[in-house]
Structures are given as structure tokens and as C-alpha cells.
Amino acid sequence: MINLQHFIKHLSESLENFTMIIKNPLVSIVPIELAASTCITSVFQHYASDSWAMLLDSSNSQHKNGRFDIMVAKPIATIITTANNSEIKHIDNTIEQSDDNPLILLQKLISQYLSGVQLAQTGLPDIPFIAGALGYFGYDLGRHFESLPNKHFAEYTSPDMAVGLYTWSIIKDNQDECFYLCSLEGYPHPTPSDIKLLVAQKYIAAKFALTTVWQANMSKAKYDQKIEKIKSYLNAGDCYQTNLAQRFTADYTGDEWRAYLTLRNANHAPFSAFIRLPTSSILSISPERFLLVRNNKVETKPIKGTRPRQRDPLADKQQIESLLTSQKDQAENLMIVDLMRNDLSKHCEAGTVEVPKLFEIETFAAVHHLVSTVTAQLKSDKTAIDLLQGAFPGGSITGAPKIRAMEIIDELEPNNRNIYCGSIGYIGIKGDMDTSICIRTLLCEQGSIQNKIYCWAGGGIVIDSEAGDEYQESLDKVSKILPILDTEVSTNIQG
């Protein structure tokens, strides 16, 4: 005799797992009635432990680029790339392996699942993303697009690229103080009522703690030697500028989401992000935009030039004046502006690449930065992914010329960068894109014996760079990161 309850349960599970690609789905954008003071983290925290949950977070920043927060979960398909292999998991749980260009594979995946999306109604709010691809592109992904050396062994479990396809999102417009639930018809998604109930539930984040001191991957003496080696390349004409980074490592225990909350509240960086993968998490509090595409208009905002914040207002103002009048910092910035102008020109209309803002000061919790803005118009026959590949990785974290600078980076840095100096962001169903440069970014990896957390800091080296100043600048950049996570432990850095 058939057990009726068992049969109904089996049928329910079968229906839940029944999968198909919805052709020409309608997109819906519905307001969620939440208090204006509600933070996006109050919603996302209920998904933060789920694999493939991701948050693009302005972290309550007052910065002009911090208008929208975007959270996603439960992708219908995923693509991860490690070294020369990409693994695509489809909606029906079948897995495809490929050694093709990962970004071409991503473009095909987006076209396969999300082509022909239609708006369900007119008069929808002009918000970004809605649905589409969201994830990260690690620095080492650049080896797929250029012939570059790789002398380091594969020590990270985190892939070089991890992107999901998402059919629903929750977006907060911080300017209008409104929440929206965006969804594609035919795919499961929470309702506005579901979200309101979640926010009303009490949530207590688990503890997080470092269990060892931070360990640098090079001593100050080694760092100084590498600066001198870069200068020898500069003097020989190999390059004009090369970025050099050091990596800090510690063991930890506890919930990475708790660590992220601590960092975001201390830094308020407009391009913050939290990404949860099956065995690792990414915590980013980046201040830097890489590439923005909206209505085929392109923007990039390279950062070059840094001064540490001072508690005394007068001393802090003097730091700004020092940065504004520094010929060295302006020269560094201009080199990268020229590099980015060239990178954008590969896929943008001739004559549209412009620099509307040069050498602007932007102020953050730990530092002042010198920032320039480059804009252009994307060619009608090119996509945001074409633009991303043509400019990847960002010139502000490589040096110039880019390929030679990356060769020197591989020679001198003791470890691969993985997520550091890569990008986090989205490619939306409207063809829009926004990505960050992953500076001030940490990688947490769960191990069988202990968990490891990695954090990097670096800077551009030019002919008149002083090793001591560059070393101190790298520490200034993580002064609101390393000590914040565990004051007693992380103030000690062993080289």
C-alpha cells in the first residue's frame, strides 16, 4: 500500500526541484514597507550563512557613490573558475566543465537563462541590477586574458572567479530611503511580507575572534629590497609604476559575518561587500569603483595617492593639502588615468573617452585618497563583459604598462593575490554593470585544522618612492582593519 503522506511529500519535493528556464520572463519591482532607518544588513543577516548569499553594501556611507545596496541569495546557476577550469552548475543541478574563456562562458550563461526579460509594468523606479549575474572576479583571473607567469603554488581553496545567476534581489535606495523586492516571474522568491517578518525577528550574530597574531609575508627588510628591485626596473625603462603588496595572515574562529559587521561599521566604505561561498567568505570594505556601465555610459574612478587621517582637524586638513600639492602623487595618478583611458578605448566609441575630474580628494575613515574620474560611451556592439575583460584587472592596482607591471608583481610578491585587487560586482539584465576594486578586502577560508584569514595592503611604486614611506602607507591603509578585528591580538604584526 502506498503511504499517502510519503507520496505527497515526495511529490512536493519533486515539484520543488522541477526546473526549467523561463522564456521571456516578466520582471516585477515591488516596494517593501520598511522603516527608512532599516539597514540592508537587517535583511541580509538572515541569509548570511547561506552559500552563495551576496551583499553589495554602501555600509551607511555618505559618499556620493553609496546610493544603492543590493542583496541576493539562492542562485539558479553558478559558475566558478579555478586555474584553467570552469565549472558551471545549471538549474537542474547538472554540472558542465570547460576550459574556455570564463567571461565568455559567463556571457553565454546570462544569455541562456536571462535573455528576453520584459518589464511587468511601466513607471518602474530606475534602480540598478534587478536580476542577473553577481559575484567576484579574482586578480589571478587576468591570466586567462593575457600571457602571464604564475610561479606560485595554489594555496587558496577559493576560486579565481565565482558568479551566480540570481532571479530575485532586494535593493535599498538610500537616497529615497526605499526598499524594493525585484523578481522574475516563474522563479521562487520571498514576498514583501516574508521580508518584513524576517526584519522583525531578533538576530544575534555569532562571535568572531582571531586566535593568532597577524603574520606578514615579508619583513620590512624584504619589503625594502623589493622596492629597490622595482626601482631598478624603473631605471631600466621596464615600467613607469608597479604596485607592490604585502599580505597579512592570521588564524580565526567564529562567524565571518560578525567580522564583516565590525569592519563595515568602522569604515563606511561605499563599495563594501560580503560574499559567502561553501568553504570561504569575502569581506570587502573597498572605497574604489572599477567600472560602472549605465545606459551604455561608462565610468571608472582610479585611486592613486593616500594620506592617513589625523584626529586633530587642523592636522587632518594639512594632510589633504599635502596630497593635493604632491607632484609625486599627481604623477602616479595621471599614469593610471592614461592607462584607464587606453583600456576604455578598446570597447568605447572613439572620441568619447574623457576625464571630467582629475585629482579630487575623497575622504574615508582611515585615509584621504586622490581620485580621478574617466568616462566614455560603450560601443553599441559591445557588452559590459567585453569592457570588463578589456580593462581587467584595474590599472590602479597593477601599474603601467600593465602587463610588464603584472610580471614584476608575480616575480616579487611571495603569494598569489586571489580576491585582492580583483573585482566584486554585478552585470544586470538591463546590460548595466558596477564593479569595485578589491582593496581593503579580506579572504576567510575554512580549513580542516584551522581557519585562515588573509588581508593585503599595497601601493604604487615610482622612481622617487621612499621605501619607508611606502611601507608605512601600506600599514595606514589597513589601520581600520587589522586592529579592528581583535585589538589585543592584531596590533602585533610579525614580519
C-alpha positions in Angstrom: 0.0 0.0 0.0 1.3 3.5 -0.9 1.9 5.7 2.1 -0.1 8.8 1.1 1.8 11.2 3.3 5.1 9.9 1.9 3.8 10.2 -1.6 2.6 13.8 -1.1 6.0 14.7 0.5 7.8 13.1 -2.5 5.6 14.9 -5.0 6.1 18.2 -3.2 9.9 17.7 -3.3 9.7 16.8 -6.9 7.8 19.9 -7.8 10.2 22.0 -5.8 13.1 20.5 -7.7 11.3 20.7 -11.1 13.4 23.1 -13.0 13.1 24.9 -16.4 14.3 28.0 -18.0 11.5 30.6 -18.2 11.4 32.1 -21.6 11.0 35.9 -21.8 10.1 36.2 -18.1 8.4 39.4 -16.7 10.3 41.3 -14.1 8.5 42.8 -11.1 9.6 45.5 -8.8 7.6 45.8 -5.6 8.2 48.3 -2.7 8.8 46.7 0.7 7.3 48.7 3.6 10.2 49.0 6.0 11.2 51.9 8.1 13.7 54.3 6.4 16.1 53.7 9.2 16.2 49.9 8.4 19.7 48.8 7.3 20.1 46.3 4.5 22.1 44.2 6.9 18.9 43.7 8.9 17.6 41.7 6.0 20.7 40.1 4.7 21.8 38.8 8.1 19.0 36.1 7.9 20.7 34.8 4.7 24.3 35.5 5.6 25.1 31.8 6.5 23.7 30.5 3.1 26.2 29.5 0.5 26.1 32.0 -2.5 24.4 34.7 -0.5 25.9 38.0 -1.5 25.7 41.6 -0.4 26.8 44.8 -2.2 26.8 47.3 0.6 27.3 51.1 0.8 27.7 50.5 4.6 25.8 53.6 5.6 28.3 55.8 3.8 27.6 59.4 3.0 29.7 59.0 -0.1 28.1 60.1 -3.4 28.6 56.6 -4.8 26.8 54.9 -1.9 23.2 55.3 -3.1 22.2 51.6 -3.6 22.5 48.4 -1.6 21.9 45.1 -3.3 21.5 41.7 -1.8 20.9 38.3 -3.5 20.6 34.6 -2.5 19.8 31.2 -3.9 21.1 31.5 -7.5 19.6 29.4 -10.2 23.0 28.7 -11.8 26.6 29.3 -10.8 30.0 29.4 -12.4 33.3 29.0 -10.6 36.7 29.2 -12.3 39.9 27.7 -10.8 43.1 27.9 -12.8 42.2 26.7 -16.3 38.9 25.0 -15.5 35.4 26.5 -15.1 32.6 24.5 -13.5 29.0 25.5 -14.4 26.2 24.2 -12.2 22.9 24.5 -14.0 19.4 25.0 -12.7 18.7 21.2 -13.0 21.9 20.5 -10.9 23.8 19.2 -13.9 27.4 20.2 -14.0 29.4 21.3 -17.0 33.2 21.6 -17.2 35.0 23.9 -19.6 38.5 25.4 -20.2 37.1 28.2 -22.4 37.4 31.9 -21.5 35.5 32.3 -18.2 33.9 35.6 -19.1 32.7 34.3 -22.5 31.2 31.3 -20.6 29.5 33.8 -18.2 28.1 35.8 -21.1 26.7 32.6 -22.6 25.2 31.6 -19.3 23.5 35.0 -18.9 22.1 34.8 -22.5 20.9 31.2 -21.9 18.9 32.0 -18.7 18.1 35.7 -18.7 17.6 36.8 -22.3 14.3 38.3 -23.3 13.4 39.7 -19.9 10.4 42.1 -20.0 9.2 44.7 -17.6 5.9 43.8 -16.0 4.7 47.3 -15.7 5.6 50.9 -16.7 6.8 53.6 -14.4 9.2 51.3 -12.5 11.8 53.0 -10.3 15.2 53.5 -12.0 17.2 51.1 -9.9 20.3 49.1 -10.9 20.8 45.3 -11.4 17.2 44.0 -10.6 18.4 40.5 -11.5 21.4 39.0 -13.3 24.9 37.9 -12.6 26.6 38.9 -9.3 29.9 37.7 -7.8 33.6 38.2 -7.9 36.5 38.2 -10.3 39.8 37.5 -8.6 43.0 39.2 -9.7 44.5 36.0 -11.0 41.7 35.6 -13.5 43.7 38.0 -15.6 45.9 35.1 -16.6 43.0 34.0 -18.9 43.2 37.2 -20.9 47.0 37.8 -21.1 50.0 35.6 -21.2 51.4 36.0 -17.7 53.7 33.9 -15.5 52.5 32.1 -12.3 55.3 30.9 -10.2 53.2 30.3 -7.0 51.6 27.1 -5.9 47.8 27.0 -5.5 47.4 27.7 -1.7 43.8 29.0 -1.7 40.7 27.0 -1.8 38.7 30.0 -3.1 38.3 30.0 -6.9 39.6 32.7 -9.2 36.0 33.6 -10.2 32.7 32.9 -8.5 29.5 34.2 -10.0 25.8 33.3 -9.6 22.8 34.0 -11.7 20.0 35.5 -9.5 16.4 35.8 -10.4 15.5 38.0 -7.3 17.1 40.7 -5.3 16.4 43.1 -2.5 17.6 46.7 -3.2 17.7 49.7 -0.9 17.7 53.2 -2.4 19.5 55.1 0.3 18.7 58.4 -1.3 14.9 57.9 -1.4 15.0 55.6 1.7 13.0 52.9 0.0 13.4 49.1 -0.2 12.4 47.1 -3.3 11.8 43.4 -4.0 12.8 42.6 -7.6 11.9 39.3 -9.1 11.4 37.4 -12.4 8.2 35.5 -12.9 8.2 31.7 -12.7 11.1 31.5 -10.2 10.7 31.2 -6.4 11.4 34.3 -4.3 10.4 35.7 -0.9 7.4 38.1 -0.7 7.5 41.6 0.8 5.6 40.1 3.8 8.3 37.4 4.2 11.0 40.1 4.3 9.1 42.2 6.9 8.7 39.2 9.1 12.5 38.5 8.9 13.4 42.0 9.8 11.1 41.8 12.9 12.8 38.7 14.1 15.7 39.1 16.6 19.1 38.1 15.2 22.3 37.7 17.2 25.5 37.3 15.2 27.8 34.7 16.5 31.2 35.6 17.9 34.4 36.1 15.8 37.9 36.2 17.1 41.5 35.9 15.9 43.5 33.1 17.5 47.0 34.2 16.4 48.8 37.4 15.7 48.9 38.8 12.1 51.8 37.4 10.2 53.2 39.4 7.3 54.5 37.6 4.2 57.6 39.8 4.1 59.7 41.6 6.7 60.3 45.3 6.4 63.8 44.5 5.2 62.5 42.2 2.5 59.9 44.9 1.6 62.7 47.5 1.2 64.7 45.1 -1.0 61.7 44.6 -3.3 61.2 48.4 -3.6 64.8 48.7 -4.7 64.3 45.9 -7.3 61.3 47.7 -8.7 63.4 50.9 -8.9 66.0 49.0 -10.9 63.2 48.1 -13.4 62.0 51.7 -13.4 65.5 53.0 -14.1 65.9 50.4 -16.9 62.7 51.6 -18.6 60.7 48.4 -18.0 57.8 50.3 -16.4 56.7 53.6 -15.1 54.9 52.4 -12.0 54.5 49.0 -10.3 52.1 48.1 -7.4 53.7 46.1 -4.6 51.5 44.5 -1.9 52.2 42.6 1.3 49.8 40.0 2.7 48.9 39.5 6.4 47.6 36.2 7.7 46.1 35.0 10.9 44.0 32.1 12.3 40.5 32.8 13.4 37.4 31.2 14.8 33.7 32.1 14.6 31.3 33.8 12.2 32.8 35.8 9.3 29.5 37.8 9.0 30.2 39.1 12.5 33.7 40.2 11.4 32.2 42.0 8.4 29.7 43.9 10.5 32.6 45.1 12.7 34.6 46.2 9.7 31.7 48.0 7.9 30.7 49.9 11.0 34.3 51.2 11.4 34.9 52.1 7.8 31.7 53.1 6.0 33.2 52.3 2.6 30.8 52.8 -0.4 31.9 49.7 -2.2 31.7 47.2 0.7 30.6 43.6 0.1 30.1 40.3 1.8 30.2 37.1 -0.2 29.5 33.6 1.3 30.8 30.6 -0.6 30.7 26.9 0.5 34.1 27.0 2.2 35.1 30.6 2.2 33.9 34.2 2.7 34.9 37.5 1.3 34.8 40.7 3.4 35.4 43.8 1.4 35.3 47.4 2.6 36.6 48.9 -0.6 36.4 52.7 -1.4 37.2 52.3 -5.1 34.9 51.9 -8.1 36.4 49.9 -11.0 33.8 50.0 -13.9 30.3 51.4 -14.0 28.0 50.9 -17.0 24.6 52.5 -17.1 22.6 53.3 -20.2 25.9 52.5 -22.1 27.7 55.3 -20.3 31.0 54.1 -18.7 32.8 55.4 -15.6 35.9 54.4 -13.8 37.4 56.1 -10.7 41.0 55.1 -10.2 42.6 55.9 -6.8 46.3 56.8 -6.5 47.6 58.9 -3.7 47.0 58.4 0.0 47.4 60.2 3.3 46.5 58.9 6.8 43.7 60.7 8.7 44.6 62.7 11.8 42.4 63.2 14.9 43.2 66.9 15.1 41.1 68.8 12.4 43.9 71.2 11.5 46.4 68.4 11.1 43.9 66.4 9.0 43.3 69.4 6.8 47.1 69.7 6.3 47.2 66.1 5.1 44.7 67.0 2.4 46.8 70.0 1.4 49.9 67.8 1.3 48.1 65.3 -1.0 46.7 68.0 -3.3 50.1 69.6 -3.8 52.2 66.4 -4.1 53.8 66.2 -7.5 54.7 62.5 -6.9 51.1 61.5 -6.1 49.7 63.5 -9.0 52.2 61.8 -11.4 51.2 58.4 -10.1 47.5 59.2 -10.5 48.0 60.6 -14.0 49.8 57.4 -15.1 46.9 55.3 -14.2 44.4 57.7 -15.7 46.2 57.4 -19.0 46.2 53.6 -18.6 42.5 53.5 -17.9 41.8 55.9 -20.9 43.5 53.4 -23.1 41.7 50.4 -21.6 38.3 52.0 -22.0 39.0 53.0 -25.6 39.2 49.3 -26.6 35.4 48.9 -26.4 34.1 52.5 -26.3 33.3 55.0 -29.0 36.2 56.9 -30.5 36.3 60.5 -29.1 34.1 59.8 -26.1 36.8 59.0 -23.5 37.1 62.0 -21.2 38.5 63.0 -17.8 35.9 65.2 -16.2 37.5 65.1 -12.8 41.2 65.0 -12.1 42.9 64.8 -8.7 39.9 65.1 -6.5 40.1 64.4 -2.7 37.8 61.7 -1.3 37.9 61.2 2.5 37.3 57.9 4.3 37.6 56.6 7.8 41.3 55.8 7.8 42.7 57.8 4.9 42.4 60.6 2.3 42.6 59.5 -1.3 43.4 61.3 -4.6 40.8 60.1 -7.1 40.2 60.9 -10.8 37.2 60.1 -13.0 37.3 58.8 -16.5 34.1 58.5 -18.6 33.2 57.1 -22.1 30.4 55.7 -24.2 30.2 52.0 -24.7 30.1 50.9 -28.4 26.7 49.7 -29.5 28.0 46.3 -30.5 29.9 45.7 -27.2 28.7 44.5 -23.8 29.7 45.3 -20.2 31.5 41.9 -20.1 33.6 42.9 -23.1 34.5 46.1 -21.3 35.4 44.2 -18.1 37.7 41.8 -19.9 39.4 44.6 -21.8 40.3 46.5 -18.6 40.8 43.7 -16.2 42.5 43.8 -13.7 42.2 47.5 -12.9 45.3 49.6 -13.7 45.3 51.4 -10.3 46.4 48.1 -8.7 48.9 46.9 -11.3 51.0 49.8 -12.6 52.0 50.8 -16.0 52.5 49.4 -18.6 50.0 46.9 -17.2 51.4 43.6 -18.5 55.0 44.3 -17.5 53.9 45.6 -14.1 52.0 42.3 -13.5 55.0 40.3 -14.5 57.1 42.1 -11.9 54.3 41.7 -9.3 54.4 37.9 -9.9 58.2 37.9 -9.5 58.3 39.9 -6.3 55.2 39.1 -4.3 55.6 35.8 -2.4 51.9 34.7 -2.9 49.1 35.0 -5.4 46.6 37.7 -4.7 43.3 35.7 -5.3 40.5 38.1 -4.5 42.8 41.0 -3.6 42.9 43.6 -6.4 40.2 41.7 -8.3 36.7 43.0 -8.6 33.3 42.4 -7.0 30.1 43.5 -8.7 27.1 42.7 -10.9 26.0 42.5 -14.5 22.3 43.2 -14.6 19.6 42.2 -17.0 19.5 45.7 -18.5 23.1 45.4 -19.5 24.2 47.6 -16.6 27.3 46.8 -14.5 29.0 48.1 -11.4 32.2 46.7 -10.0 34.7 47.6 -7.3 38.5 47.3 -7.0 39.1 44.8 -4.2 41.4 46.8 -2.0 40.8 46.7 1.8 39.5 43.2 1.2 39.8 40.1 3.3 39.5 36.4 2.4 38.4 33.9 5.1 39.0 30.2 4.3 37.7 27.4 6.4 40.2 24.6 6.9 40.1 21.1 8.4 42.6 22.1 11.1 42.2 25.9 11.4 40.6 28.7 9.6 42.8 31.3 7.8 42.1 35.0 7.2 44.1 37.0 4.7 44.4 40.7 4.3 46.5 42.7 1.8 47.9 46.2 1.5 49.9 47.8 -1.2 50.7 50.9 -3.2 52.2 52.1 -6.4 55.9 52.5 -6.6 57.5 55.1 -8.8 61.1 56.3 -9.2 61.0 58.8 -6.3 59.2 56.4 -3.9 60.9 56.1 -0.5 60.7 52.5 0.9 60.0 53.7 4.5 57.1 55.9 3.4 55.6 53.2 1.2 55.8 50.6 3.9 54.1 53.0 6.4 51.4 53.8 3.8 50.6 50.1 3.4 50.0 50.0 7.2 48.0 53.2 7.1 45.6 51.5 4.6 44.8 48.6 7.0 44.8 50.7 10.2 41.0 50.4 10.3 41.1 46.7 9.5 43.7 44.7 11.3 43.3 46.3 14.8 39.6 46.4 14.5 39.1 42.7 14.3 40.9 41.9 17.5 42.5 44.9 19.3 44.7 42.9 21.6 46.0 40.5 19.0 46.1 42.3 15.7 48.0 45.3 16.8 51.0 43.0 16.8 52.3 42.2 13.3 55.1 39.8 12.8 57.3 40.0 9.8 
